Amino acid sequence: MTPGDAVTAQATLGRELVQDLVVLLRAAQLYDPGNTALETAAEKLTAGLRELRRIEGAARLEVGGDLILVNGERIRSELRSRAIHEHLRRIALERGVGGFEWHADPDTSTVARLARIVGRQDGPSGVEGLAAALDEAGVAEVEVLPPFEETVGGETDEGSRERAERTYRHSVAVVRNTMESVRAGGVLQRYRVRRAVQSIVDQVLRDELLLIGLTCLRDYDEPTFTHSVNVCIFSVSLGQRIGLSRLELYDLGLAALLHDIGKVDVPHEVLNKAGNLTEEEWRLMRRHTAFGPWRLLAERPSGSIPVHEMLVAFEHHLNLDLSGYPTLIAPRRLSFYSKIVEIADAFDAGTTPRVYKTDPITPAEMVRILEKGAGTRFDPVLVKAFIGLLGIYPVGCVCLLDTGEIAVVVAPDTDIRNVERPRVRLVVGADGERFDGPVVSLAERQEDGTFPRSVARVVDPERYGIDPARHFVLNP
Amino acid sequence: MTVPDEHVQAGEELLQELIRAFKVRRLYDEGHPQRSTTEAAATARIESILEERGALDFALEDGVARIGDRTLSSGAGDTPVIALLYHEGIREIVFQPGLTAGELARFLDQVAEVSATAAGERDLLARLWEETLPHIHYVFVERLSDQEWTPDVSEPRTEETAAAGPVVLEPEDRQALALPVVSLPDPTAYRLTDAELAGLQAEIEGEKARTLLHETLTCIGELLFDPPHDDPIPLVGAIADIQTRLLGQGRLAEVRGLHDVFASYLASPRRDPRVVEAFALLRRTSVDGAALARLVERLDGGDATEEELTGYLEMLGPEELPALLAALPEMKRLCQRPAVGEILARLAAGNRRALEDTLAGGDEPSAVAAAYLAGMTGDASAGPALEAALRRPEPRVRLEAIQSLKQLGDAGVQHAAGAIDDPDPAVRVYALRHLIAHRFEAAFPAVAALFDRIDGEDRPAAERRLVYEAFGALGGSRAVDELARRMGRRGVFRKGDPEVAACVIAGLAATGSPDALRIVEEAARDRDDHVRATARSALEAWRHSKSGSAG
């Protein structure tokens, strides 16, 4: 069974709690004890913590990397709350702690004391140091948590992975069924598409990396269907990264999932042709950006216009400078969602083997292509955010390490400064033996400050008989 | 798990309130007092139950709800709420303290809509997901049909390629190992700067503020120019729906914008005759009385500009004049705004045929509007149609027609003479005034005939005086003797009726004849105050007009 509505009271409470804590920490830096603003902020946070404990029986705040969790639930960083979250992350990093847990209902005075200790510029750091300081100040109900290690890739619990995989496979099935049904003259089953996108959005909001990992599943039989789902996942993940709201992610996801719906009007023999397409076949293939919006309008529910879906289906190959296709009668301004989907589409299309393109570009090469096209084909800020999301070595990339080992990238490091140091799963030892090795972080340093492992170069997985996808699915 | 009785009781009560609100919602429309009252009471009670007992967690089975190990009696029976939630895949639902009236209403809205939908097309989960319901939490299973689509997770889907032997690096990969690892010069280069974040935020906010209407329409426009299929119906249908929505919101400037977007296509040689025809229909249906009324309301309230209305009228063009005549409320008042009056007059002048047809056979409001606009045009050729309208049975049409004939000045007066015998006194008065103002001598015989019988008819005093005045004005010196006779007649037979004398004085003054002047001067010394005052005032007006004409 699946928990429904992601907009829970706890999530709302969690968001408010994070904001109240940051307000209090700032107030503690600015004002002396007894100041009204400080006390008001302490009262507010105290009330929030008590309410959270009342509803959930616990109040645990974890901060690490790009994540902030309240009672294990991820607090999404929207644009408007980004500065607040950044502030909290910086404090956690500076103090060398991963958060706090309140084991009893706090009162205003202990909350204010905690804020003064944690918020102080020259305050104690490290779990033990901070815990001792709090103890000394009589703040007994709070446990200082060690630096938070995000659990991703191979370390994630099986339930999460299974849920993510089910979401992925179900979405592919929905796209396949939808496109085949429309091709056969049936109606576009919007309900199923909506549910699929909702599941993807929920999954991305929980942990986008699990789904991003699954985009490595390359299926020669259904490239169009997996491509649509991958583009949806990349788009929603990028949207999440730049702070779109849940419903905006949903709109974006719907548009992304249906961006290639026009391909139902491209003949099978062209769509699945092995080898190079003729000029006429390419012309037909390119027509999918006109077939798509037509189809979406033909299949729309009465009285409604699928604006974003239609625009994305029409514009996703136009390019930022309108140099792409279709050829326009009049210049136009691309919709924001089209710009996102164009990047996601190019990335996935470039890295996916197709029947007519047996030599896919590696994800790392594709990142460079995106960078090269920034400003002309692609929106430069969105490209930057996309690379920030995936890293220079995106999930699924197979890398030769300077140790002679070969590893599959399973997640980018949560700290953007480590953009070239992802988390990888070792799959080939330095001796050339294959094994299911551990997940290691290339950002980890040795005692002397040097890195034990670095990426030497990206390699072609097929050349070494490595299937990156099998490291993201439970039962390959 | 044993649950305290109080908790179960609270659950029962919450469910009962929920079911009551749901039932009332199905019986009464939004805004109905019964529905509002019941919902408000149900929400208040549910809020207080949750505050008192904390979150209530219901497990759902087919037709029944449970709290812990206790089955609740509410929800069973003839109310399908629980069964519906269950069949839509919801297996557990939790109501949490803090639940607001808005949340509950949104929840009930969706459940009610789904309950009215055919079983195969229900989508409660999708709908609930789209709502923001922070205090209603639920756990669900996907519906069976979806599960059927989901391949078994254990199904092998990727080829196991790792079974091959040890890896031997390719030469170029081996060489890479010999080279030093090159790091990025600035690993933070991919972190968005504050300025970039602010730019993104501005773009997202801007995108929200944009309706994307123009983009949507231009996209459809591109498809019309290069149609992917030989069936324009999906495209035209979408345009029609957009127009309907805009009209519903009274956004007439956007309706005009919509038509502007497609103007180049409709003028291009690539246009599809079916689309051209559809657009003609769209233009016609865009004349929407309710939308216009809303716009006029906004205009009066200062929320819309005159340009919005004039732009819209301009977009419609003269072809839509008949529909506009029927739909535009308070046309006369709107025409007091010079820009609006000007464009309406232009539209009327541009479609005289429609104007005349409406004057002759349109319904009453349309004919009134047509008559008014005919006068606004100032076009003499509208005279015969207005004259014909004077024969229509509706007094409002005739009144408007006579007023418009007056607007046409000299050219209109010839068509007004017949109206002096109109059944409606207001029309007759306008007609008489018009004849007087233009001294339309050709109408003298008709006026003389009226004059002959006027004293025997029951007409208002003001009109009677106008008849005398018209007789004098149109007859000139020819009328003096007859008028004088009536004055004399007063002296002999109607000595006591100074009003007749006043009428005669008005008529004499209107003749402009010196003989008449003498009689009026004599009357200025009459022993009756009313006659004296009327004569003096006529003399003054006369002198004034003389000095005016001399000056």
Interface residues (C-beta under 8 A of the other chain):
Chain A: M1 T2 P3 G4 D5 V7 T8 A9 A11 T12 R54 I55 L79 R80 R82 E162 E165 R166 R169 H170 A173 V174 N177 Y191 R192 R194 R195 Q198 L217 D219 I242 G243 L244 L247 E248 Y250 G262 D265 R287 A290 F291 P293 W294 L297 A298 R300 S302 G303 S304 I305 V307 H308 M310 L311 F314 E315 P326 L328 I329 A330 R332 R333 S335 F336 Y337 V381 L382 K384 A385 I387 G388 I392 L400 D402 G404 I406 I416 R417 N418 V419 E420 V427 V428 D431 G432 E433 R434 S454 V455 A456 R457 V459 R463 Y464 G465 I466 D467 A469 R470 V473 L474 N475 P476
Chain B: G54 A55 I90 R91 E92 Q96 P97 G98 E121 R122 D123 L125 A126 L128 W129 E130 E131 T132 L133 P134 H135 I136 H137 Y138 V139 F140 V141 E142 D146 W149 T150 P151 V153 S154 E155 P156 R157 T158 E159 E160 T161 A162 A164 P166 V167 V168 L169 E170 D173 A176 L177 L179 V181 S183 L184 P187 T188 A189 Y190 R191 L192 E196 L197 G199 L200 Q201 E203 I204 E207 L212 E215 T216 T218 C219 I220 G221 E222 L223 F225 D226 P227 P228 H229 I233 P234 L235 G237 A238 D241 I242 T244 R245 S264
